[in-house]
Amino acid sequence: MDTTRAKQIYESKDTIGVKLEGDPVWIENVDEANGMATVTVGNNPVNTQTVSVDRLQEGN
């Protein structure tokens, strides 16, 4: 995924499935300048990671 698409998903009112290495994640923030995204893995709000957006995949 690229930063533009990650930002679109983050700003969307729709629920769009995103995965990180097969695990569902919620995008919490997108750092366009550095190509990074902060995501919450699964339903666990304390399991957040900052990863390169190119590791994220769109899809259910």
C-alpha positions in Angstrom: 0.0 0.0 0.0 1.2 3.5 -0.5 0.8 6.5 1.8 -1.9 8.1 -0.3 -4.1 5.0 0.0 -3.4 4.6 3.7 -4.5 8.2 4.2 -7.7 7.7 2.2 -8.5 4.6 4.3 -7.8 6.5 7.5 -10.0 9.4 6.5 -12.8 7.2 5.1 -16.1 6.9 6.9 -16.4 3.4 5.6 -14.8 0.4 7.2 -12.1 -0.8 4.9 -10.2 -4.0 5.8 -6.5 -3.6 6.2 -4.0 -6.3 7.2 -0.5 -6.4 8.5 1.2 -9.7 7.8 -2.2 -11.4 7.7 -3.5 -9.8 10.9 -6.4 -7.3 10.8 -5.4 -3.8 11.8 -7.0 -0.3 12.3 -5.0 2.6 11.0 -4.7 5.2 13.8 -2.4 7.7 12.1 -0.5 8.1 8.8 2.8 9.9 8.6 2.9 10.8 4.9 6.3 12.5 5.1 8.0 9.3 6.3 5.7 6.7 4.7 4.8 5.3 8.1 1.5 4.3 9.7 0.5 3.7 13.3 -1.8 0.8 13.5 -3.7 -1.1 16.2 -3.5 -4.9 15.8 -6.8 -6.8 16.1 -9.1 -5.6 18.9 -6.3 -4.9 21.4 -6.0 -1.2 21.9 -2.6 -1.6 23.7 -1.1 -3.5 20.8 -0.1 -0.6 18.6 2.8 -0.6 16.1 4.3 2.0 13.8 5.1 0.3 10.5 6.0 1.2 6.9 2.8 1.6 4.9 4.2 -0.7 2.3 3.8 -3.6 4.8 0.0 -2.9 4.9 -2.4 -4.8 2.6 -5.9 -3.8 1.7 -8.6 -6.5 1.9 -10.7 -8.5 4.2 
